[in-house]
């Protein structure tokens, strides 16, 4: 199976996988709402193709209040019902409930650590197995694959890019220390 870098190498510049690879995958995020948004996307990918999630990313942003943690944490039963009827996103009750619960958990982390990013930084670096345990203890719907991809896609775990990937080479200078 080819790596993601090999997979996108021959794709046209306007392909959603190529755009994600070249501009987002493995790039550190500093904004808590964007980190939360990436977590929502990773959770919703479970059992589905990443291409589908990338194509629906703008819909997710809209449906989940632009990934505003404060707003999503306050979502009501009416908001849950709205999300479960929204054809622009993945209409899965467990994933919708996880997003709302995880926003509430992130609020607690922000209260204790100052930010979601600070909580991640506090635990970095750590092996993937320890991250998975921590995420399972802290969040809903975050198994090994989801946790690993979230952390790799945000620069907390290595492996997003091949050693000879030009994007990966650029990222070496801005990776989390």
C-alpha positions as CSV (number, residue, x, y, z in Angstrom):
1,X,0.0,0.0,0.0
2,X,1.5,3.3,-1.0
3,X,2.1,6.1,1.5
4,X,-0.2,9.1,1.5
5,X,2.7,11.1,-0.1
6,X,3.1,8.6,-2.9
7,X,-0.7,8.5,-3.3
8,X,-1.0,12.3,-3.9
9,X,2.2,12.7,-5.9
10,X,0.6,12.2,-9.3
11,X,-2.8,13.9,-8.4
12,X,-3.7,17.3,-9.9
13,X,-3.2,20.3,-7.7
14,X,-7.0,20.8,-7.4
15,X,-7.6,17.3,-6.0
16,X,-8.9,17.4,-2.4
17,X,-6.3,14.9,-1.2
18,X,-3.5,16.8,-2.8
19,X,-4.7,20.1,-1.4
20,X,-5.0,18.6,2.1
21,X,-1.6,16.9,1.9
22,X,0.1,20.1,0.6
23,X,-1.5,22.6,3.0
24,X,-2.8,20.9,6.1
25,X,-1.6,17.3,6.8
26,X,1.0,17.3,9.5
27,X,0.9,21.1,9.9
28,X,0.8,22.2,13.5
29,X,-2.4,23.9,14.6
30,X,-2.3,26.5,17.3
31,X,-6.0,27.5,17.5
32,X,-8.1,25.5,19.9
33,X,-11.2,25.7,17.7
34,X,-9.2,24.4,14.7
35,X,-7.8,21.6,16.7
36,X,-11.3,20.7,17.8
37,X,-12.5,20.9,14.2
38,X,-9.7,18.5,13.1
39,X,-10.8,16.1,15.9
40,X,-14.4,16.3,14.7
41,X,-13.3,15.5,11.1
42,X,-11.1,12.6,12.3
43,X,-14.0,11.1,14.4
44,X,-16.4,11.4,11.5
45,X,-14.0,9.6,9.1
46,X,-14.3,6.4,11.1
47,X,-15.6,3.7,8.8
48,X,-15.7,6.1,5.8
49,X,-13.3,7.5,3.3
50,X,-11.1,10.5,4.0
51,X,-12.0,11.9,0.6
52,X,-15.7,12.0,1.7
53,X,-14.7,13.9,4.9
54,X,-12.5,16.4,2.9
55,X,-15.4,17.1,0.5
56,X,-17.7,17.7,3.4
57,X,-15.3,19.7,5.6
58,X,-16.9,23.1,4.8
59,X,-20.3,21.6,5.7
60,X,-18.9,20.3,9.0
61,X,-17.5,23.7,9.8
62,X,-20.9,25.3,9.1
63,X,-22.9,22.7,11.0
64,X,-20.7,22.8,14.1
65,X,-20.7,26.6,14.5
66,X,-17.3,27.1,12.8
67,X,-15.9,24.6,15.3
68,X,-16.4,27.1,18.1
69,X,-15.8,25.0,21.2
70,X,-17.9,27.3,23.5
71,X,-20.9,27.1,21.1
72,X,-20.7,23.4,20.4
73,X,-20.4,22.6,24.2
74,X,-23.8,24.4,24.6
75,X,-25.6,22.5,21.8
76,X,-29.1,21.4,22.9
77,X,-31.3,18.5,21.9
78,X,-32.6,20.7,19.1
79,X,-29.0,21.1,17.8
80,X,-28.5,17.4,18.0
81,X,-31.7,16.8,16.0
82,X,-30.6,19.5,13.4
83,X,-27.2,17.8,13.0
84,X,-28.8,14.3,12.5
85,X,-30.9,15.8,9.7
86,X,-28.1,17.6,8.0
87,X,-27.3,15.8,4.7
88,X,-24.1,17.9,4.4
89,X,-22.4,16.0,7.2
90,X,-22.2,12.5,8.6
91,X,-25.5,11.9,10.4
92,X,-24.4,9.4,13.1
93,X,-25.8,9.9,16.6
94,X,-22.7,8.5,18.3
95,X,-20.4,10.9,16.3
96,X,-22.7,13.9,16.9
97,X,-22.9,13.1,20.6
98,X,-19.1,12.7,20.8
99,X,-18.5,16.1,19.2
100,X,-20.7,17.8,21.8
101,X,-19.2,15.8,24.7
102,X,-15.7,16.4,23.5
103,X,-16.3,20.2,23.3
104,X,-17.3,20.1,26.9
105,X,-14.2,18.1,27.8
106,X,-12.0,20.6,26.0
107,X,-13.6,23.4,28.0
108,X,-12.5,21.6,31.1
109,X,-9.0,21.2,29.7
110,X,-8.9,24.9,28.8
111,X,-9.9,25.7,32.4
112,X,-7.2,23.6,33.8
113,X,-4.4,24.1,31.2
114,X,-5.3,27.4,29.6
115,X,-6.0,25.9,26.2
116,X,-6.5,22.6,24.4
117,X,-3.2,23.2,22.7
118,X,-1.5,23.7,26.1
119,X,-2.9,20.3,27.3
120,X,-1.6,18.6,24.1
121,X,1.8,20.4,24.6
122,X,1.9,19.3,28.3
123,X,1.8,15.7,27.2
124,X,4.1,16.0,24.2
125,X,6.2,14.1,23.3
126,X,4.6,10.8,24.2
127,X,4.4,7.4,22.4
128,X,1.2,6.8,20.4
129,X,0.0,4.0,22.8
130,X,0.1,6.5,25.7
131,X,-1.7,9.1,23.7
132,X,-4.4,6.6,22.8
133,X,-4.9,5.7,26.5
134,X,-5.1,9.4,27.4
135,X,-7.6,10.2,24.6
136,X,-9.8,7.2,25.5
137,X,-9.8,8.4,29.1
138,X,-10.6,12.0,28.1
139,X,-12.8,11.9,25.0
140,X,-15.5,9.9,23.3
141,X,-15.1,8.0,20.0
142,X,-11.3,8.3,20.0
143,X,-9.7,4.9,19.4
144,X,-6.2,4.2,18.3
145,X,-6.7,5.1,14.6
146,X,-8.6,8.3,15.2
147,X,-6.2,9.4,17.9
148,X,-3.2,8.6,15.8
149,X,-4.4,10.4,12.7
150,X,-5.5,13.4,14.8
151,X,-2.1,13.7,16.3
152,X,-0.2,13.0,13.1
153,X,-2.3,15.4,11.1
154,X,-1.6,18.2,13.7
155,X,2.1,17.5,14.0
156,X,2.2,15.8,17.4
157,X,3.2,12.4,16.0
158,X,5.7,11.8,13.2
159,X,4.8,10.0,10.0
160,X,2.5,12.4,8.1
161,X,5.0,12.7,5.3
162,X,7.7,10.5,3.7
163,X,11.3,11.5,4.2
164,X,11.6,12.6,0.6
165,X,8.3,14.5,0.5
166,X,8.9,18.3,-0.2
167,X,6.0,19.2,2.2
168,X,7.5,17.0,4.9
169,X,10.9,18.7,4.4
170,X,9.3,22.1,4.9
171,X,7.4,21.0,8.0
172,X,10.6,19.8,9.7
173,X,11.4,23.4,10.5
174,X,8.0,24.1,12.2
175,X,7.3,20.8,14.0
176,X,6.4,20.8,17.6
177,X,9.5,20.7,19.7
